[in-house]
């Protein structure tokens, strides 16, 4: 929408307040009204959802070379939904998994626009002050985070207006920013962040959507985003914000020239060696980097070793990119010698561990994941308590990534945001594929132990989890597999390794079944990719996924027909609601007596169904007959 059209359709407002109507809902932005000591703050009111976003910029005395120090939080305030936190202290504590995944959505949308090396530290804090189930605070937080960065004069490099929407699908129709209730029942939840020209972030959970439909949904989202960007640009113009990206071209100093020549020479010796495996080459490259640092210290004794390490770190990735480019241009091969669509060697094992309910190992190159399944009673479900909902889930996935997986020493710490995000991604993949508790009355916990990582560990976790679930006899609708694709100078790479992830321009994770896609996650490092590239990536991912599923079938084709002997057995007994009281008895006397006599666990569901659990089949049958007798005699 042009600036002239805005002036015709919207009356002038005070420069601190801007109003907009988006899809029949009022959106109000108030600039720098509450957190007045911050570098920039915004309150957005979208329907009855209110989110305060505050940006703080701090200069650093030391330059950070390997990443931009950007911290993004999403803070749930339980007063926003009229509830008191269900914790001992009755106040908000550590963020929920929902809050962490929301913060990661914002971070992944913005990070590629924050350049490094950097001498600034930035924090963006999002606080949900009121919550309207019809207006999702996640998308409001993304809007606000974009705007505070775009409007802040201390961030001259953030010169691209961005926006985001959530897309649901009702039958064949796409809906922008649907209510929470509708979104929970739709077969697609797609979150898209984009500039006017490029897609910058994707996140989706779906019920086996086709590549064609997903592409249409992304196109629909991008059209909606362009409307929002027009309004955001109007705000910037009204406030007189003008940003110009300055390209600084500096001539190489003699010492930098020496480092580049030496670095490229040493890397060439390693990467062109026909006798080294990829893992040996990775180790050699670490040694070469240390050697380069030592040689430079000898040549420049006046410099401190820490300064030299930082200097080598600043240029090392550029040397590696030079070799990525050279190998592809001259030999049409990647750093590890593969062609663009080649998947690394696969190795799988099922029933890997004794005594556990189920286990499987999935290895793709040097990425190796052990998946372990535990099956428990339906009452062992997990409570999910956040401002978004208070509910229970019966499939739980946990992703563990220890330091030794990448040959690092790490002390014990809390679960990282990355581990939570990857765990939620795997969980999202199987949400539709695992049967509902009504037909499979168990709680299932899957744990992915990443024992060695060289890229795509979350997608390897999906493959390993699929194998272990089928080995456990969990009646999956269909097995799932995942693949990660990368991009380097216009060339799409399938099954990227760790270096390609770090040096490339995107990490596009796509998982699903033979029938369709169940989850996607796109992160970019180049300020966005075109829809044509997304379409090509989906096609290549489909081919890779079909190959993976065929390879997995060689180890297990269908879920086993029975649960393992170690798993507690269950009998479902439908009971008329008027007869439930007979089973429970006065003050629970009858059900307690049955439990004591048979050793069974008896759980009465809200719909009247009685679930009986016991390790032994004969005791389970005995308990069922006793309950049937009580009902007949009653």
C-alpha positions as CSV (number, residue, x, y, z in Angstrom):
1,X,0.0,0.0,0.0
2,X,1.5,3.4,-1.0
3,X,2.0,6.3,1.4
4,X,-0.6,8.3,-0.6
5,X,-3.2,5.6,-0.1
6,X,-2.5,5.5,3.7
7,X,-3.0,9.3,4.0
8,X,-6.3,8.9,2.2
9,X,-7.6,6.0,4.3
10,X,-6.1,6.8,7.7
11,X,-6.5,10.1,9.5
12,X,-3.4,11.6,11.0
13,X,-2.6,10.3,14.5
14,X,-0.1,11.5,17.1
15,X,3.4,10.3,16.1
16,X,3.5,7.9,19.1
17,X,0.3,6.0,18.1
18,X,-0.6,4.2,14.9
19,X,-3.8,2.4,14.1
20,X,-4.4,-0.2,11.3
21,X,-7.1,-2.6,10.4
22,X,-5.8,-6.0,9.4
23,X,-8.3,-8.6,8.3
24,X,-11.1,-7.0,10.2
25,X,-9.2,-6.7,13.4
26,X,-7.8,-3.4,14.8
27,X,-4.0,-3.2,15.3
28,X,-2.6,-0.4,17.4
29,X,1.1,0.4,17.9
30,X,2.3,2.8,20.6
31,X,5.9,3.8,20.3
32,X,8.1,4.7,23.3
33,X,5.3,5.1,25.8
34,X,6.2,2.9,28.8
35,X,9.8,1.7,28.9
36,X,11.1,5.3,28.3
37,X,14.7,4.6,29.4
38,X,15.1,1.8,26.8
39,X,16.6,2.3,23.3
40,X,13.2,1.6,21.8
41,X,9.9,0.2,23.0
42,X,6.6,-0.7,21.4
43,X,3.2,-1.7,22.8
44,X,1.0,-3.5,20.3
45,X,-2.7,-4.1,20.8
46,X,-4.1,-6.7,18.5
47,X,-7.7,-7.4,19.3
48,X,-7.5,-7.8,23.1
49,X,-3.9,-9.2,23.0
50,X,-1.4,-6.7,24.3
51,X,2.4,-7.2,24.0
52,X,5.1,-4.9,25.3
53,X,8.5,-5.2,23.4
54,X,11.6,-3.5,24.7
55,X,14.9,-3.2,22.9
56,X,18.2,-2.5,24.7
57,X,21.5,-1.9,23.0
58,X,24.8,-2.1,24.9
59,X,28.3,-1.3,23.5
60,X,31.0,-4.0,24.0
61,X,34.6,-3.2,24.6
62,X,35.7,-6.4,22.8
63,X,34.6,-7.4,19.3
64,X,32.6,-10.6,19.0
65,X,33.7,-12.4,15.8
66,X,31.7,-15.7,15.5
67,X,28.1,-14.5,16.2
68,X,26.0,-11.4,17.0
69,X,25.2,-11.2,20.8
70,X,21.4,-11.1,20.4
71,X,19.1,-12.3,23.2
72,X,15.4,-12.5,22.6
73,X,12.9,-13.4,25.3
74,X,9.2,-14.2,25.3
75,X,7.7,-13.7,28.8
76,X,4.4,-15.2,29.8
77,X,2.5,-13.2,32.4
78,X,-0.3,-15.4,33.8
79,X,-2.3,-12.4,34.8
80,X,-2.7,-11.9,31.0
81,X,-5.1,-14.9,31.0
82,X,-6.6,-14.3,34.5
83,X,-4.7,-17.2,36.2
84,X,-2.3,-17.6,39.1
85,X,0.9,-19.5,38.2
86,X,0.6,-23.2,39.2
87,X,4.0,-23.2,41.0
88,X,5.1,-23.1,44.7
89,X,6.0,-19.5,44.8
90,X,2.8,-18.5,42.8
91,X,4.9,-16.2,40.5
92,X,6.3,-16.7,37.0
93,X,9.5,-18.7,37.0
94,X,11.6,-20.2,34.2
95,X,10.0,-20.0,30.8
96,X,7.7,-22.8,29.6
97,X,8.5,-24.8,26.5
98,X,5.9,-22.7,24.6
99,X,7.6,-19.5,25.7
100,X,11.0,-20.8,24.6
101,X,9.8,-21.9,21.1
102,X,8.1,-18.5,20.7
103,X,11.3,-16.7,21.5
104,X,13.2,-19.0,19.0
105,X,10.6,-18.1,16.3
106,X,11.5,-14.4,16.8
107,X,15.2,-15.1,17.0
108,X,15.3,-17.2,13.8
109,X,13.3,-14.5,12.0
110,X,15.7,-11.7,12.9
111,X,19.1,-13.0,13.4
112,X,20.3,-13.0,9.8
113,X,19.8,-9.2,9.8
114,X,22.3,-8.7,12.6
115,X,25.9,-8.8,11.2
116,X,29.0,-10.0,12.9
117,X,31.8,-9.3,13.9
118,X,30.0,-6.9,16.3
119,X,30.8,-4.6,19.1
120,X,27.2,-4.3,20.3
121,X,25.0,-6.5,22.4
122,X,21.2,-6.4,21.9
123,X,18.4,-7.7,24.0
124,X,14.7,-7.8,22.9
125,X,12.3,-8.6,25.6
126,X,8.6,-9.4,24.8
127,X,6.1,-9.4,27.6
128,X,2.5,-10.7,27.0
129,X,0.4,-8.3,29.2
130,X,-3.0,-9.5,28.0
131,X,-4.1,-12.5,25.9
132,X,-6.9,-12.8,23.5
133,X,-7.3,-16.4,22.2
134,X,-8.4,-14.9,18.8
135,X,-5.2,-12.9,18.4
136,X,-2.0,-14.9,18.8
137,X,0.7,-13.1,20.9
138,X,3.5,-15.0,19.1
139,X,2.8,-13.1,15.8
140,X,2.4,-9.8,17.7
141,X,5.8,-10.4,19.4
142,X,7.4,-11.0,16.0
143,X,5.8,-7.8,14.6
144,X,7.1,-5.8,17.6
145,X,10.6,-7.2,17.5
146,X,10.8,-6.4,13.8
147,X,9.6,-2.8,14.5
148,X,11.8,-2.0,17.4
149,X,14.9,-3.1,15.4
150,X,13.8,-1.2,12.3
151,X,12.9,2.0,14.2
152,X,16.0,2.0,16.5
153,X,18.7,4.5,15.3
154,X,21.4,2.5,17.1
155,X,20.9,-0.4,14.7
156,X,21.7,1.3,11.3
157,X,22.3,-2.1,9.7
158,X,18.7,-3.2,10.3
159,X,17.3,-1.5,7.2
160,X,14.8,-4.1,5.9
161,X,11.1,-4.0,7.0
162,X,9.8,-7.4,7.9
163,X,6.5,-8.9,9.0
164,X,5.0,-12.3,9.8
165,X,1.7,-14.2,9.8
166,X,0.3,-17.5,11.0
167,X,-1.6,-19.5,8.4
168,X,-4.2,-22.2,9.0
169,X,-6.0,-24.4,6.5
170,X,-9.7,-25.0,6.6
171,X,-10.6,-27.6,3.9
172,X,-8.9,-26.0,0.9
173,X,-9.0,-22.4,2.1
174,X,-6.1,-20.7,3.8
175,X,-6.8,-18.4,6.8
176,X,-4.5,-15.7,8.1
177,X,-3.9,-15.4,11.9
178,X,-6.8,-17.8,12.9
179,X,-7.9,-18.1,16.5
180,X,-6.1,-20.4,18.9
181,X,-9.1,-22.8,19.0
182,X,-9.3,-23.0,15.2
183,X,-5.6,-23.5,14.8
184,X,-5.6,-26.4,17.2
185,X,-8.1,-28.2,15.0
186,X,-6.7,-27.3,11.6
187,X,-4.5,-29.8,9.6
188,X,-1.8,-27.0,9.1
189,X,-0.1,-24.5,11.3
190,X,2.4,-22.4,9.3
191,X,4.3,-19.4,10.6
192,X,6.0,-17.3,7.9
193,X,8.4,-14.3,8.4
194,X,9.4,-12.4,5.3
195,X,10.5,-9.1,3.7
196,X,8.7,-7.7,0.7
197,X,10.8,-9.9,-1.6
198,X,12.2,-12.9,0.4
199,X,11.2,-15.5,2.9
200,X,13.3,-15.3,6.1
201,X,11.8,-17.9,8.4
202,X,9.3,-20.9,8.1
203,X,7.9,-23.1,10.9
204,X,5.1,-25.6,10.3
205,X,3.4,-28.6,11.7
206,X,1.0,-30.4,9.3
207,X,-1.0,-33.5,8.8
208,X,0.9,-34.9,5.8
209,X,0.4,-31.8,3.6
210,X,1.6,-32.0,0.0
211,X,4.5,-30.0,-1.4
212,X,2.1,-28.2,-3.8
213,X,-0.3,-27.2,-1.0
214,X,2.5,-26.0,1.3
215,X,3.9,-23.9,-1.5
216,X,0.4,-22.3,-2.0
217,X,0.2,-21.6,1.7
218,X,3.6,-19.9,1.7
219,X,2.5,-17.8,-1.3
220,X,-0.7,-16.8,0.5
221,X,1.2,-15.9,3.7
222,X,3.7,-13.7,1.7
223,X,0.8,-11.7,0.2
224,X,-0.6,-11.1,3.7
225,X,2.9,-10.1,4.9
226,X,3.2,-7.4,2.1
227,X,0.1,-5.7,3.5
228,X,1.6,-5.5,7.0
229,X,5.0,-4.3,5.6
230,X,3.2,-1.4,3.9
231,X,1.9,-0.3,7.3
232,X,5.2,-0.8,9.1
233,X,6.9,1.3,6.4
234,X,4.2,4.0,7.0
235,X,5.1,4.1,10.7
236,X,8.8,4.4,9.8
237,X,8.1,7.2,7.3
238,X,5.9,9.1,9.8
239,X,8.6,8.9,12.4
240,X,11.3,10.1,9.9
241,X,13.3,6.9,10.1
242,X,15.7,6.6,7.3
243,X,18.3,3.8,7.2
244,X,20.9,3.2,4.6
245,X,23.2,0.2,4.6
246,X,26.8,1.3,4.2
247,X,29.1,-1.1,2.5
248,X,32.5,-0.7,4.0
249,X,35.3,-1.9,1.7
250,X,38.7,-2.1,3.4
251,X,41.9,-3.0,1.8
252,X,43.7,-6.1,3.1
253,X,46.7,-5.5,5.3
254,X,49.9,-7.4,4.8
255,X,49.3,-9.6,7.8
256,X,45.8,-10.4,6.6
257,X,47.1,-11.3,3.2
258,X,49.7,-13.6,4.8
259,X,47.0,-15.3,6.9
260,X,44.8,-15.8,3.8
261,X,47.5,-17.3,1.7
262,X,48.7,-19.6,4.5
263,X,45.1,-20.6,5.5
264,X,44.1,-21.4,1.9
265,X,47.3,-23.4,1.4
266,X,46.9,-25.5,4.6
267,X,43.2,-26.1,3.9
268,X,44.0,-27.2,0.4
269,X,46.4,-29.8,1.6
270,X,43.7,-31.3,3.9
271,X,40.6,-31.0,1.6
272,X,42.4,-32.3,-1.5
273,X,43.9,-35.3,0.3
274,X,42.5,-38.5,-1.3
275,X,43.7,-40.7,1.7
276,X,41.7,-39.0,4.5
277,X,38.1,-39.7,5.5
278,X,35.8,-36.8,6.2
279,X,36.1,-37.1,10.0
280,X,39.9,-37.2,9.7
281,X,39.8,-34.1,7.5
282,X,37.7,-32.3,10.2
283,X,40.3,-33.1,12.8
284,X,43.1,-32.0,10.5
285,X,41.4,-28.7,9.9
286,X,41.3,-28.0,13.6
287,X,45.0,-28.8,13.8
288,X,45.8,-26.6,10.8
289,X,43.9,-23.7,12.5
290,X,46.0,-24.1,15.6
291,X,49.2,-24.3,13.6
292,X,48.2,-21.1,11.7
293,X,47.6,-19.3,15.0
294,X,51.0,-20.5,16.4
295,X,52.9,-19.4,13.3
296,X,51.3,-16.0,13.3
297,X,52.2,-15.6,17.0
298,X,55.8,-16.4,16.3
299,X,55.9,-13.8,13.4
300,X,54.2,-11.2,15.6
301,X,55.6,-11.7,19.2
302,X,54.2,-8.3,20.2
303,X,50.6,-9.6,19.9
304,X,48.9,-11.5,22.6
305,X,47.8,-15.0,21.8
306,X,44.1,-14.3,22.5
307,X,44.2,-11.4,20.0
308,X,45.7,-13.7,17.4
309,X,43.1,-16.4,18.0
310,X,40.3,-13.8,17.5
311,X,42.0,-12.6,14.3
312,X,42.2,-16.1,12.8
313,X,38.6,-16.8,13.9
314,X,37.5,-13.7,12.1
315,X,38.8,-14.9,8.7
316,X,38.8,-18.7,9.0
317,X,35.2,-19.2,7.8
318,X,36.0,-17.0,4.7
319,X,38.9,-19.4,3.8
320,X,36.5,-22.4,4.1
321,X,33.9,-20.7,1.9
322,X,36.6,-20.0,-0.7
323,X,37.3,-23.8,-0.8
324,X,33.6,-24.6,-0.9
325,X,33.3,-22.3,-3.9
326,X,36.4,-23.6,-5.6
327,X,35.6,-27.3,-5.2
328,X,32.1,-26.8,-6.6
329,X,33.2,-24.7,-9.5
330,X,36.1,-26.9,-10.5
331,X,35.0,-30.4,-9.5
332,X,31.2,-30.1,-8.8
333,X,31.8,-31.6,-5.4
334,X,31.2,-30.4,-1.9
335,X,33.7,-30.1,0.9
336,X,33.3,-33.8,1.8
337,X,33.4,-35.0,-1.8
338,X,29.7,-35.6,-2.3
339,X,27.6,-34.3,-5.2
340,X,24.7,-31.9,-4.5
341,X,22.0,-34.5,-3.9
342,X,24.0,-37.3,-2.4
343,X,23.0,-38.5,1.1
344,X,25.8,-39.7,3.4
345,X,26.1,-43.4,4.2
346,X,23.3,-44.8,6.4
347,X,23.5,-47.2,9.2
348,X,20.6,-48.4,11.4
349,X,20.0,-50.8,14.2
350,X,16.9,-51.7,16.1
351,X,16.6,-53.4,19.5
352,X,19.9,-51.8,20.3
353,X,19.5,-51.9,24.1
354,X,18.3,-54.7,26.4
355,X,15.6,-54.3,29.0
356,X,14.3,-50.9,27.7
357,X,10.9,-50.9,26.0
358,X,12.4,-50.1,22.6
359,X,15.5,-48.6,21.1
360,X,17.0,-47.8,17.7
361,X,20.2,-46.2,16.4
362,X,20.1,-44.1,13.2
363,X,23.4,-42.9,11.7
364,X,23.8,-40.7,8.7
365,X,27.5,-40.0,8.1
366,X,29.0,-38.9,11.4
367,X,25.6,-37.9,12.9
368,X,24.5,-40.7,15.2
369,X,21.4,-40.7,17.3
370,X,20.1,-43.3,19.8
371,X,16.3,-43.2,20.3
372,X,14.8,-44.9,23.4
373,X,11.1,-45.4,23.9
374,X,9.3,-45.8,27.3
375,X,5.6,-46.6,27.3
376,X,3.5,-45.9,30.4
377,X,-0.1,-45.6,31.7
378,X,-2.3,-42.9,30.3
379,X,-2.2,-41.2,33.7
380,X,1.5,-40.5,33.2
381,X,0.7,-37.9,30.6
382,X,2.5,-34.5,30.9
383,X,0.7,-31.4,32.0
384,X,1.4,-28.4,29.7
385,X,0.8,-25.2,31.6
386,X,1.3,-22.0,29.8
387,X,-0.7,-18.9,28.9
388,X,-1.6,-20.6,25.6
389,X,-3.3,-23.6,27.2
390,X,-3.5,-25.9,30.2
391,X,-3.7,-29.4,28.7
392,X,-2.1,-32.8,28.7
393,X,0.0,-34.5,26.1
394,X,0.5,-38.2,25.7
395,X,3.5,-38.2,23.4
396,X,6.6,-36.6,24.8
397,X,9.9,-36.2,23.0
398,X,13.1,-35.1,24.6
399,X,16.3,-34.3,22.7
400,X,19.7,-34.4,24.4
401,X,22.8,-32.8,22.8
402,X,25.9,-33.3,25.1
403,X,29.1,-31.5,24.5
404,X,31.0,-34.7,23.5
405,X,28.7,-35.0,20.4
406,X,30.9,-32.3,18.8
407,X,34.1,-33.1,20.7
408,X,33.7,-30.3,23.3
409,X,34.0,-30.4,27.1
410,X,30.9,-29.1,28.7
411,X,29.9,-29.0,32.4
412,X,26.4,-30.1,33.5
413,X,23.9,-27.4,32.7
414,X,20.1,-26.9,32.3
415,X,18.4,-28.0,29.1
416,X,19.3,-25.5,26.3
417,X,16.9,-23.6,24.2
418,X,18.2,-25.4,21.2
419,X,17.5,-28.8,22.8
420,X,14.0,-27.7,23.7
421,X,13.4,-26.4,20.2
422,X,14.7,-29.5,18.4
423,X,12.7,-31.7,20.8
424,X,9.5,-29.8,20.0
425,X,10.2,-30.1,16.3
426,X,10.4,-33.9,16.5
427,X,7.3,-34.0,18.7
428,X,5.4,-31.9,16.1
429,X,6.3,-34.3,13.4
430,X,4.7,-37.2,15.2
431,X,1.6,-35.4,16.6
432,X,-0.6,-36.6,13.9
433,X,1.1,-40.0,13.3
434,X,0.7,-41.4,16.8
435,X,-2.9,-42.6,17.5
436,X,-5.1,-40.7,20.0
437,X,-5.4,-42.0,23.6
438,X,-8.9,-43.3,22.8
439,X,-7.5,-46.0,20.6
440,X,-4.0,-46.3,22.1
441,X,-4.4,-45.8,25.9
442,X,-0.8,-45.1,26.8
443,X,1.7,-42.3,27.3
444,X,4.8,-42.6,25.2
445,X,8.1,-40.9,26.0
446,X,10.8,-40.8,23.3
447,X,14.3,-39.7,24.1
448,X,16.8,-38.8,21.3
449,X,20.4,-39.1,22.5
450,X,22.7,-37.3,20.0
451,X,25.9,-39.2,20.5
452,X,27.8,-37.7,17.5
453,X,26.8,-34.7,15.4
454,X,27.8,-33.5,12.0
455,X,24.7,-31.7,11.0
456,X,21.0,-32.6,10.8
457,X,20.8,-34.1,14.2
458,X,17.1,-33.1,14.7
459,X,16.2,-34.8,11.4
460,X,18.3,-37.9,12.3
461,X,16.3,-37.9,15.6
462,X,13.1,-38.1,13.6
463,X,14.3,-41.1,11.7
464,X,15.6,-42.8,14.9
465,X,12.3,-42.1,16.7
466,X,10.3,-43.5,13.9
467,X,12.4,-46.7,13.9
468,X,12.1,-47.1,17.7
469,X,8.4,-46.4,17.8
470,X,7.7,-49.1,15.3
471,X,10.0,-51.5,17.1
472,X,8.0,-50.8,20.3
473,X,4.7,-51.7,18.5
474,X,3.3,-48.2,18.7
475,X,0.7,-48.2,15.8
476,X,2.1,-45.3,13.8
477,X,-0.1,-44.3,10.9
478,X,3.0,-44.2,8.8
479,X,6.8,-44.0,9.5
480,X,8.4,-40.6,9.1
481,X,11.8,-39.4,8.0
482,X,13.6,-36.0,7.9
483,X,16.2,-34.3,5.8
484,X,18.0,-31.0,6.1
485,X,18.9,-29.0,3.0
486,X,21.4,-26.2,2.6
487,X,22.2,-23.4,0.1
488,X,25.5,-22.0,-1.1
489,X,25.6,-19.4,-3.9
490,X,22.4,-20.6,-5.5
491,X,23.2,-24.3,-5.3
492,X,20.9,-26.5,-3.1
493,X,22.7,-29.2,-1.1
494,X,20.8,-32.2,0.3
495,X,21.7,-33.7,3.7
496,X,24.1,-30.9,4.8
497,X,26.9,-31.6,7.2
498,X,27.9,-29.4,10.1
499,X,30.3,-27.2,8.1
500,X,27.8,-26.7,5.3
501,X,25.2,-25.6,7.9
502,X,27.6,-23.1,9.4
503,X,29.0,-21.7,6.2
504,X,25.9,-21.9,4.0
505,X,23.0,-19.6,3.5
506,X,20.1,-21.7,4.8
507,X,19.2,-24.7,7.0
508,X,15.9,-26.1,5.7
509,X,14.6,-29.0,7.7
510,X,11.7,-31.0,6.1
511,X,10.2,-34.1,7.6
512,X,7.2,-36.3,6.7
513,X,5.9,-39.6,5.4
514,X,5.4,-41.1,2.0
515,X,2.1,-39.3,1.9
516,X,3.2,-35.8,2.8
517,X,5.0,-33.3,5.0
518,X,4.5,-33.3,8.8
519,X,7.0,-30.5,9.8
520,X,9.3,-27.9,8.4
521,X,11.7,-25.4,9.8
522,X,13.7,-22.9,7.7
523,X,16.5,-20.7,9.0
524,X,18.4,-18.4,6.7
525,X,21.7,-16.5,7.0
526,X,21.4,-14.4,3.8
527,X,18.4,-12.2,4.6
528,X,15.9,-14.4,2.8
529,X,15.4,-16.8,-0.1
530,X,12.9,-16.7,-2.9
531,X,9.8,-18.8,-3.2
532,X,11.3,-20.5,-6.3
533,X,14.2,-21.8,-4.1
534,X,11.7,-23.0,-1.5
535,X,9.7,-24.9,-4.2
536,X,12.9,-26.5,-5.5
537,X,14.0,-27.4,-2.0
538,X,10.7,-29.1,-1.3
539,X,11.1,-31.2,-4.4
540,X,14.6,-32.3,-3.5
541,X,13.5,-33.0,0.1
542,X,10.7,-35.3,-1.2
543,X,13.2,-37.3,-3.2
544,X,15.5,-37.6,-0.3
545,X,12.7,-38.5,2.1
546,X,11.5,-41.3,-0.2
547,X,15.0,-42.8,-0.3
548,X,15.3,-42.6,3.5
549,X,12.0,-44.3,4.1
550,X,12.9,-47.1,1.7
551,X,16.2,-47.7,3.5
552,X,14.4,-47.7,6.9
553,X,12.0,-50.4,5.6
554,X,14.9,-52.7,5.2
555,X,15.1,-52.8,9.0
556,X,11.4,-52.6,10.0
557,X,8.6,-52.3,7.6
558,X,5.6,-51.9,9.9
559,X,5.0,-51.4,13.6
560,X,5.3,-54.7,15.4
561,X,1.8,-56.2,16.2
562,X,2.4,-56.4,20.0
563,X,3.9,-54.3,22.7
564,X,7.2,-55.5,24.3
565,X,6.9,-57.9,27.2
566,X,8.3,-55.2,29.5
567,X,5.5,-52.8,28.8
568,X,2.5,-52.7,31.1
569,X,-0.6,-54.2,29.4
570,X,-4.0,-52.4,29.2
571,X,-7.6,-53.5,28.9
572,X,-10.2,-50.9,27.8
573,X,-13.7,-51.6,29.3
574,X,-16.5,-49.3,28.3
575,X,-18.9,-48.9,31.2
576,X,-22.2,-47.0,31.2
577,X,-21.8,-43.8,33.2
578,X,-24.6,-44.8,35.7
579,X,-22.6,-47.9,36.6
580,X,-19.3,-46.1,37.3
581,X,-20.3,-45.6,40.9
582,X,-20.6,-49.4,41.4
583,X,-17.0,-49.9,40.4
584,X,-15.7,-47.1,42.6
585,X,-17.9,-47.9,45.6
586,X,-18.5,-45.8,48.7
587,X,-15.5,-43.6,49.3
588,X,-13.5,-45.7,46.8
589,X,-13.9,-48.9,48.8
590,X,-14.6,-51.2,45.8
591,X,-12.0,-49.9,43.5
592,X,-9.3,-49.9,46.2
593,X,-10.2,-53.5,47.1
594,X,-10.0,-54.6,43.5
595,X,-6.6,-52.9,43.2
596,X,-5.3,-54.6,46.3
597,X,-6.6,-58.1,45.4
598,X,-5.4,-58.1,41.7
599,X,-2.4,-55.8,41.8
600,X,-3.9,-53.9,38.8
601,X,-4.1,-50.2,38.3
602,X,-7.7,-49.1,37.5
603,X,-8.3,-45.6,35.9
604,X,-11.8,-44.3,35.3
605,X,-11.9,-41.8,32.4
606,X,-14.3,-38.9,32.0
607,X,-16.2,-40.6,29.2
608,X,-16.9,-43.6,31.3
609,X,-14.3,-45.9,29.9
610,X,-12.4,-47.9,32.5
611,X,-8.7,-48.6,31.8
612,X,-7.1,-51.5,33.6
613,X,-3.3,-51.9,33.6
614,X,-1.2,-54.9,34.7
615,X,2.1,-56.4,33.8
616,X,0.6,-59.9,33.5
617,X,-2.1,-60.8,30.9
618,X,-3.8,-63.3,33.2
619,X,-4.1,-60.8,36.1
620,X,-5.4,-58.2,33.6
621,X,-8.1,-60.7,32.5
622,X,-9.0,-61.5,36.1
623,X,-9.5,-57.9,36.9
624,X,-11.7,-57.3,33.8
625,X,-13.9,-60.3,34.7
626,X,-14.3,-59.0,38.3
627,X,-15.4,-55.6,37.1
628,X,-17.9,-57.1,34.6
629,X,-19.3,-59.2,37.4
630,X,-19.8,-56.1,39.6
631,X,-21.6,-54.4,36.7
632,X,-23.9,-57.4,36.1
633,X,-24.8,-57.8,39.8
634,X,-25.4,-54.1,40.1
